[in-house]
């Protein structure tokens, strides 16, 4: 009975989302899509469950290549554990123990303004940490956005583990302590917009969070905290730097790589809520991400660069790995390694590399187009791109090599790209992460201080 109820509810969601994109409804596609998404979700979840460091809970930046830990990937992993409970992949008790281990480590690991043998400072954590010790990796920055994504995972656990037992009470307490320790006001560095990071050797990075990108959730958290909060004027200062334009026939706030239109939406449901800026445009941020997704797809279909493999169901530009230039046959063609690929009115970074996370992270925005792309990529390329933990990070069919072979498929899975896929599949299926975060007082408070109103937010407790 429970299974049939779920299927009925799932079909209603599919019908609703499909109708919004004006695509024909194919009844035979429902069960096939559900099975595909279930398999993709479970495989992608297993990346986080299997690859976390057994002692610290830290998640690798990538695998199977030897890797440092990414604090953003750890944040995605914390929320992925909750998806695992919701899906029945693991028990609540298993998730609680893993989360508690991770939070205890993050709370107790050494911190301070030293250049080494510390994990963070002022409540922020370094972008990359050693997988075993948890200390700063080389001379990476104290990262404001990566700490934000870590805190998103922590706050999701704070809200989810609400039972009156010692384990879950400790999870809530540690979550609160870690979040409230973040000194967002310090990271403003006396300016209207927040710095992207800080090095103990030379101070704050010159760049700050300006223009529409993944930092929406950063400002919301910094406004919503009850300690070290930032001025309410910071939100308007940030939105004043947005770039609104018409790209590929879609009017929206432009930002080239799709991850900038996805990360904040992994945790926050922006449907039906508006700040002053987006209200003036007569849409919401969810619709903005839908338009950005479809513009990205339209760019790939047009394929002005003549890249191999681009098409109606083979598209997706975002930050990802790439083939680089080693052993390439044609010295006149340039290919990037890891880079923020994307397409927008004032930004084009494209070398023929497609990342499945681009479509996977946008499933809630344009389900028909995104699911079709993921299925075709898997069907066409099989185990070259889809293996133990779902989709490898990226592929490029254009590059030709000196030995006469052509085409490149990544060897690695990337933690942050895996996280976007598993969280957004769950939001598409049943709004799970979105509904969870609607109950978090810091997120609700931050949205209201940023000037959001309407929809579910008007009924949310402050």
RAFENKA-V262419 format. One record per residue. N is the residue number from 1. RES is the residue in three letters. SS is DSSP state (helix for helix, strand for strand, loop for the rest). OMEGA is omega in whole degrees, 0 to 359 (* if undefined). Layout:
n;res;ss;omega
N;RES;SS;OMEGA
N;RES;SS;OMEGA
//
This chain:
n;res;ss;omega
1;UNK;loop;181
2;UNK;helix;181
3;UNK;helix;181
4;UNK;helix;177
5;UNK;helix;179
6;UNK;helix;182
7;UNK;helix;179
8;UNK;helix;179
9;UNK;helix;180
10;UNK;helix;180
11;UNK;helix;178
12;UNK;helix;178
13;UNK;helix;180
14;UNK;helix;179
15;UNK;helix;182
16;UNK;helix;182
17;UNK;helix;181
18;UNK;helix;180
19;UNK;helix;180
20;UNK;helix;180
21;UNK;loop;175
22;UNK;loop;177
23;UNK;loop;178
24;UNK;loop;182
25;UNK;loop;178
26;UNK;loop;183
27;UNK;helix;182
28;UNK;helix;183
29;UNK;helix;186
30;UNK;helix;184
31;UNK;helix;179
32;UNK;helix;179
33;UNK;helix;180
34;UNK;helix;180
35;UNK;helix;179
36;UNK;helix;181
37;UNK;helix;177
38;UNK;helix;180
39;UNK;helix;180
40;UNK;helix;179
41;UNK;helix;184
42;UNK;helix;179
43;UNK;helix;182
44;UNK;helix;175
45;UNK;helix;183
46;UNK;helix;174
47;UNK;helix;183
48;UNK;helix;182
49;UNK;helix;184
50;UNK;helix;193
51;UNK;helix;178
52;UNK;loop;178
53;UNK;loop;185
54;UNK;loop;182
55;UNK;loop;187
56;UNK;loop;187
57;UNK;loop;179
58;UNK;loop;178
59;UNK;loop;178
60;UNK;strand;173
61;UNK;loop;180
62;UNK;strand;178
63;UNK;strand;14
64;UNK;loop;176
65;UNK;loop;178
66;UNK;loop;192
67;UNK;loop;164
68;UNK;loop;177
69;UNK;strand;174
70;UNK;strand;181
71;UNK;helix;176
72;UNK;helix;177
73;UNK;helix;176
74;UNK;helix;176
75;UNK;helix;176
76;UNK;helix;181
77;UNK;helix;179
78;UNK;helix;178
79;UNK;helix;178
80;UNK;helix;177
81;UNK;helix;181
82;UNK;helix;173
83;UNK;helix;179
84;UNK;helix;176
85;UNK;helix;181
86;UNK;helix;181
87;UNK;helix;183
88;UNK;loop;178
89;UNK;loop;177
90;UNK;loop;178
91;UNK;loop;176
92;UNK;helix;181
93;UNK;helix;177
94;UNK;helix;179
95;UNK;helix;181
96;UNK;helix;180
97;UNK;helix;179
98;UNK;helix;179
99;UNK;helix;182
100;UNK;helix;177
101;UNK;helix;181
102;UNK;helix;182
103;UNK;helix;177
104;UNK;helix;179
105;UNK;helix;181
106;UNK;helix;182
107;UNK;helix;188
108;UNK;helix;182
109;UNK;loop;183
110;UNK;loop;178
111;UNK;loop;179
112;UNK;loop;186
113;UNK;loop;175
114;UNK;loop;181
115;UNK;loop;181
116;UNK;loop;179
117;UNK;loop;173
118;UNK;loop;180
119;UNK;loop;183
120;UNK;strand;183
121;UNK;strand;178
122;UNK;loop;180
123;UNK;loop;177
124;UNK;strand;177
125;UNK;strand;176
126;UNK;strand;185
127;UNK;loop;179
128;UNK;strand;179
129;UNK;strand;172
130;UNK;loop;185
131;UNK;loop;184
132;UNK;loop;184
133;UNK;loop;184
134;UNK;loop;179
135;UNK;loop;180
136;UNK;strand;177
137;UNK;loop;180
138;UNK;loop;183
139;UNK;loop;179
140;UNK;loop;184
141;UNK;loop;165
142;UNK;strand;194
143;UNK;strand;179
144;UNK;helix;183
145;UNK;helix;180
146;UNK;helix;172
147;UNK;helix;178
148;UNK;helix;181
149;UNK;helix;173
150;UNK;helix;181
151;UNK;helix;176
152;UNK;helix;176
153;UNK;helix;180
154;UNK;helix;180
155;UNK;helix;177
156;UNK;helix;178
157;UNK;helix;177
158;UNK;helix;182
159;UNK;helix;184
160;UNK;helix;185
161;UNK;loop;188
162;UNK;loop;181
163;UNK;loop;183
164;UNK;loop;173
165;UNK;loop;189
166;UNK;helix;181
167;UNK;helix;184
168;UNK;helix;174
169;UNK;helix;179
170;UNK;helix;176
171;UNK;helix;181
172;UNK;helix;181
173;UNK;helix;179
174;UNK;helix;178
175;UNK;helix;180
176;UNK;helix;182
177;UNK;helix;180
178;UNK;helix;182
179;UNK;helix;184
180;UNK;helix;177
181;UNK;loop;184
182;UNK;loop;183
183;UNK;loop;180
184;UNK;helix;181
185;UNK;helix;177
186;UNK;helix;183
187;UNK;helix;175
188;UNK;loop;176
189;UNK;loop;177
190;UNK;loop;183
191;UNK;loop;183
192;UNK;loop;179
193;UNK;loop;190
194;UNK;loop;177
195;UNK;strand;177
196;UNK;loop;180
197;UNK;strand;187
198;UNK;strand;174
199;UNK;strand;178
200;UNK;loop;180
201;UNK;loop;188
202;UNK;loop;174
203;UNK;strand;186
204;UNK;strand;172
205;UNK;loop;181
206;UNK;loop;184
207;UNK;loop;176
208;UNK;strand;183
209;UNK;loop;181
210;UNK;loop;180
211;UNK;loop;182
212;UNK;loop;179
213;UNK;loop;184
214;UNK;loop;187
215;UNK;loop;179
216;UNK;helix;182
217;UNK;helix;176
218;UNK;helix;181
219;UNK;helix;180
220;UNK;helix;177
221;UNK;helix;182
222;UNK;helix;175
223;UNK;helix;188
224;UNK;helix;181
225;UNK;loop;176
226;UNK;loop;174
227;UNK;loop;176
228;UNK;loop;182
229;UNK;loop;181
230;UNK;loop;181
231;UNK;loop;178
232;UNK;loop;180
233;UNK;helix;181
234;UNK;helix;181
235;UNK;helix;179
236;UNK;helix;178
237;UNK;helix;180
238;UNK;helix;183
239;UNK;helix;179
240;UNK;loop;180
241;UNK;loop;178
242;UNK;loop;175
243;UNK;loop;179
244;UNK;strand;180
245;UNK;strand;178
246;UNK;strand;180
247;UNK;strand;181
248;UNK;loop;178
249;UNK;loop;181
250;UNK;strand;176
251;UNK;strand;180
252;UNK;strand;173
253;UNK;strand;188
254;UNK;loop;167
255;UNK;loop;192
256;UNK;loop;182
257;UNK;loop;186
258;UNK;helix;181
259;UNK;helix;179
260;UNK;helix;178
261;UNK;helix;187
262;UNK;loop;194
263;UNK;helix;180
264;UNK;helix;182
265;UNK;helix;175
266;UNK;helix;183
267;UNK;helix;187
268;UNK;loop;177
269;UNK;loop;182
270;UNK;loop;179
271;UNK;loop;173
272;UNK;loop;175
273;UNK;loop;187
274;UNK;strand;165
275;UNK;loop;184
276;UNK;helix;183
277;UNK;helix;187
278;UNK;helix;177
279;UNK;helix;179
280;UNK;helix;179
281;UNK;loop;177
282;UNK;loop;172
283;UNK;loop;169
284;UNK;loop;185
285;UNK;helix;175
286;UNK;helix;178
287;UNK;helix;177
288;UNK;helix;178
289;UNK;helix;176
290;UNK;helix;180
291;UNK;helix;178
292;UNK;helix;178
293;UNK;helix;182
294;UNK;helix;176
295;UNK;helix;177
296;UNK;helix;178
297;UNK;helix;181
298;UNK;helix;177
299;UNK;helix;181
300;UNK;helix;178
301;UNK;helix;177
302;UNK;helix;172
303;UNK;loop;181
304;UNK;loop;179
305;UNK;loop;179
306;UNK;loop;181
307;UNK;loop;180
308;UNK;loop;173
309;UNK;loop;178
310;UNK;loop;179
311;UNK;strand;185
312;UNK;loop;180
313;UNK;loop;175
314;UNK;strand;188
315;UNK;loop;173
316;UNK;loop;179
317;UNK;loop;178
318;UNK;loop;177
319;UNK;strand;183
320;UNK;strand;172
321;UNK;loop;175
322;UNK;loop;186
323;UNK;loop;186
324;UNK;loop;187
325;UNK;loop;182
326;UNK;loop;173
327;UNK;loop;181
328;UNK;strand;184
329;UNK;loop;186
330;UNK;loop;182
331;UNK;loop;182
332;UNK;loop;177
333;UNK;loop;182
334;UNK;loop;177
335;UNK;loop;183
336;UNK;loop;167
337;UNK;loop;175
338;UNK;loop;183
339;UNK;strand;179
340;UNK;strand;177
341;UNK;loop;179
342;UNK;strand;180
343;UNK;strand;177
344;UNK;strand;187
345;UNK;loop;182
346;UNK;loop;184
347;UNK;strand;172
348;UNK;strand;178
349;UNK;strand;189
350;UNK;loop;176
351;UNK;loop;179
352;UNK;loop;183
353;UNK;strand;179
354;UNK;strand;179
355;UNK;loop;179
356;UNK;helix;179
357;UNK;helix;178
358;UNK;helix;176
359;UNK;helix;183
360;UNK;helix;180
361;UNK;loop;180
362;UNK;loop;182
363;UNK;loop;180
364;UNK;loop;185
365;UNK;loop;183
366;UNK;loop;189
367;UNK;helix;183
368;UNK;helix;183
369;UNK;helix;185
370;UNK;helix;180
371;UNK;helix;178
372;UNK;helix;180
373;UNK;helix;181
374;UNK;helix;181
375;UNK;helix;181
376;UNK;helix;178
377;UNK;helix;178
378;UNK;helix;183
379;UNK;helix;184
380;UNK;helix;190
381;UNK;helix;172
382;UNK;helix;185
383;UNK;helix;173
384;UNK;helix;184
385;UNK;loop;186
386;UNK;strand;183
387;UNK;strand;189
388;UNK;loop;184
389;UNK;loop;179
390;UNK;strand;186
391;UNK;strand;165
392;UNK;loop;195
393;UNK;loop;187
394;UNK;loop;175
395;UNK;strand;180
396;UNK;strand;182
397;UNK;strand;186
398;UNK;strand;188
399;UNK;strand;176
400;UNK;strand;186
401;UNK;strand;183
402;UNK;loop;182
403;UNK;loop;178
404;UNK;loop;177
405;UNK;loop;178
406;UNK;strand;179
407;UNK;strand;181
408;UNK;strand;174
409;UNK;strand;183
410;UNK;loop;174
411;UNK;loop;190
412;UNK;loop;162
413;UNK;strand;177
414;UNK;strand;187
415;UNK;helix;183
416;UNK;helix;179
417;UNK;helix;174
418;UNK;helix;182
419;UNK;helix;180
420;UNK;helix;182
421;UNK;helix;187
422;UNK;helix;180
423;UNK;helix;183
424;UNK;helix;172
425;UNK;helix;182
426;UNK;helix;176
427;UNK;helix;178
428;UNK;helix;183
429;UNK;helix;188
430;UNK;helix;178
431;UNK;loop;192
432;UNK;helix;183
433;UNK;helix;178
434;UNK;helix;181
435;UNK;helix;178
436;UNK;helix;184
437;UNK;helix;174
438;UNK;loop;180
439;UNK;loop;181
440;UNK;loop;187
441;UNK;helix;182
442;UNK;helix;178
443;UNK;helix;179
444;UNK;helix;180
445;UNK;helix;180
446;UNK;helix;178
447;UNK;helix;182
448;UNK;helix;178
449;UNK;helix;176
450;UNK;loop;178
451;UNK;loop;177
452;UNK;loop;175
453;UNK;strand;178
454;UNK;loop;174
455;UNK;helix;184
456;UNK;helix;186
457;UNK;helix;180
458;UNK;helix;178
459;UNK;helix;185
460;UNK;loop;177
461;UNK;loop;180
462;UNK;loop;*
//
